[in-house]
Amino acid sequence: MKILAKVNIKRLLSAKRHDLGLALSGGGAKGFAHIGVLMALEKFGLKPEVMAGVSAGSIVATLYAAGLSPRDIIECFAAYSGFTDFTNLTLPKASFFKLDKFARIFESWLPVKRLEELEIPTAVCATDISAGKSKGWWKGEITPRVMASCSVPIVFAPVEIDGVAYIDGGVLRNLPAWAIRKECLTLIGSNCSPLADDYTYKASLPSVAMRTYSLMSKSNTLQDILLCDVMIRHSAVASVSTFDMSEMRKIVLTGYETASPVIEKMLNN
């Protein structure tokens, strides 16, 4: 009887965990590679049961979790020509650009408005700029939280939620494995922010700022990579400019081609 009791408790505890989790990193336009990962998973008959996203990863994660297919997500972005369609210049006080326009567009794509209404439980991760801590939301309005997760410092202004200012989750943890490690049995990480080796120094504020951000993002993913059971590293998109949407479909295809053999190997082990 005692043995049965222990087994039942173990089953009860494991039942609270999802089989497959997917953590999607930040990376700007490189994040289109995550769409390719979802396509590869579907190719093998897999679908994440819990997700977490940072910045671009939070966009892809919440749209997919809301019920949009990978092709639906592609078509959402394909209707726009580039970065300037989603942003407005602002007086350079806290940032150079505003995300208000993208917030309205993103909201129009979503069939639901709150995280708890998503078909797949999803954590949107950002950084509390005052406390210097990572924050993962499972509840609340989706759009402001995704905008907070995308708010690259200096480029975009912090987003205030419940009286707290938040910036891009990638500032502290660009791969949000930490948010769902305890929620799943198998965790796949998709990192689309490898460091480009072909960087050439340019004496301009945007160039230095984005290179600094890339260096920071690379270093802070190490601890989360160790939390993943399977890692998909998108080295082929390393040289893609953060805000260059012109080769979206190529990046998606590259993500698919990178993810497919990794997933196949996972299934064969």
N, C-alpha and C positions, 0 to 999 in steps of 0.2 A: 504493500500500500504506500509505503514511504517513497519507493522508487517511482510509482505511478504519479504521485503528487508532484515530485520533482520534474518529471517529464511534462506534465500538464502545465506547470508554471513556466517551463522553458518555452513551450509552444505558445503560451499566452503572450510572453514577452516578445517572441520573434514575430508574432502576428501583427504587432504594432509597427513593424518595420516593412518598408517597401522593398521589393526585389531589386529593382534597378533605379539608380539615381544618376542624374546628369548635371554636372557643374560647368557653366559656360563663362569663360573669361571676358574681360573687356578687351577692346582693341580697335574701336572705331570701325572704319570700313572693312577691316580684316574680319570683323565679326560676321560678315556674310558667310564665312567658312562654316559657322555653326549650322547654317541652314543645310549645307551639304552633309554635315554629321547626322542631322535628323533624317535626311533622305537615305543615308546609308543604313541607319538603324531600321528604318521601315523596310528597306530592301531585304533585310534578314529577319523580318517579322518581329522586330523589337520596338518597344515604345517606353520611354522613361515613365516611371510611376511617381517620381518626385524630382523637382528641378530647382536649381539656384542659378542666378545670373548676376553679373556685374556689368554695368555700362551697356555696351552693345549686346553682351550676353543676356542682360535683363530684358532687352527689347525682344530678342528672338524667343527667349524662354516664355515670356508672358503671352506673346502672340500665339505661340504654339500651344501653350497650356490653355488658352482661351478657346481653342478649337480650330484655328487656322492651320491649313496644311503647309508644308514647306513651300509648295508652289504658290499658295495664296500669299505668303509673306513676300516672296520674290515679286509678285505682281503689285503688292502694296507700294514697294519702293520703286518699281519700274515706271510708275506713273509720274515720277519726278526726275528732274535732270541732274540734281546734285545738291551739295551742301547748302547753297544759298536759298534753295527752295524751302528749307526747314528752319532757317535762322534769320535774325535781324541784327544789324549792327547796333551797338548801344554806346553811350558815352563811357570811356574806359575808367570806371570807378572801381567796381568789383570784378568786371569782366569786359571782354570785347564784344561778345555776342549774347543774345537772349534766345532761350529755348521755347518761348511762348508759342511761336508758330508751329514748331514740331509737336508741342504738347497737344495742340488742337487737332493736328493731323493724326497723331498717334491715337488719340481718344476716339476719333472717327473709325479707326480700324477695329477697335475692340468691341466684341459683342457683349461683354460684361464690364462692369466698372470697378469691382472690388476684388482683391486677391482671393478672398474666401469663396468667391463665385467661380474661380477657375476650375476647369475639368481636371487638371493635374495640379496637386499642391506645389506651389512655387514660392521660393524665397527670393525677394529682391534685396540686394545688398548695397549699402552705401557707407559713407564715413561721416561720423559725427565730428565736425571740425573743431568744436569747442572741447569735447571730452577726449578727442583723439582715439576714438574706438570705432570698430566696425559695427554696423547695425544690419540685422537681417529682418525684413518684414514678412510676415505670413498673412497679415490682415491689413485692411485699410484700402483707400483708393489707389488704384494701380498707377494712373498717369503721373501724379506728383512724385511718387516713389521711384518710378523709372526715370523721371527727369532728374531727380536727385542723384540716382546711381550713375547717370550720364554726365554730370556736371564737372567736367575736367576743370581743375582750378585755373583761374585767370582767363581761360577761353570762355567759360560759362560761369554765371553767378551761382552761388550756393542756393539751394532750395530750402525754404523753411517749412517744416512740418511739426505741428503741435509745439510751436515756439522754439524748435531746435533747428539750427542750420546744418544742412548736409551737403557733402560734395561726393564726387566720384568714388565708388567703392574700391576702385583699383589703387587708390592712394595708399591703402594699408594692406589689402588682400585682393589682388586682381583675379585670383582663381577661387571662387567661393565654395570650395570643397568643405570648408569648416562648417558651413551653414547646414549641410545635409548629411554629413558623414554618419551621424547617429540615426538617421532616418531611413537608411537603405542597407541592404546586404552587399550589393555590388555597386561601386561608384565609378563612373566614367568621367574623366576630366577632359575638357576640350580647351586647349590653350592656343589662342590665335594671336598672342603677343610675343613671339620670339624676337630676340634682338637682331636687327638687320646688321650684317657685317659690312655692307657696302656704304655705310653712312659717310658723308663728306661734310665736314664742318662748314657751316654758313653763319656769318656774323649777323644774324637777324633774330629778333625776339621770338617769333613763332618757331623757327627752326631749333633754337637752343631749348625753348620750353618743352617742345614735343620730344626732343631727344632725351632731355632730363627725365621726362615722364616715362619714356620707354625703359630707361635704365632702372628707374625705381620699380616699375611694374615687373621687370624680369627678376629682380632680387626678391621681391615679396611674394612670388609664387612658389618658391622652393618648399616651404613648409606644407603648402596645400597639395603640391604634387605628391608628396609622401603619403598623403591621406587617401589618394586615389588608388583603386585596384587596377585601373586601366587608364593610360594617358594617350590622348591624341594630340600630337604636337604639329602645328601647322607652319612648319619652317618655310614652306614654299610661298607663303604670303608675307614674309617678314619685311620685304621692301615696299609693300603697298602703303601709300600715304594714308594717314589716319582719317582724313576727310574726303578722300577721293573715291566717289561712288561710280566712276565711269566704267569700271570693269567688274561690276557686281556679279554678273552671271559667270564670269571666269573664276572669280573667287569662290562662288558656291560650288562649281564643278571641282575646283582644286580641293575644297574641303571634303567633298564626297570621295574623291580619289584617295585622299590621305586617310580618311576614316575607314573605308571599306576593308582593307587588309587587316587593320588593327582589330576591327569587330569580328572579322572571320577567324582570326587567330584566337580571340577571346572565347569564341563559341567552340572551337576545336580543342581547347585545353581541358 
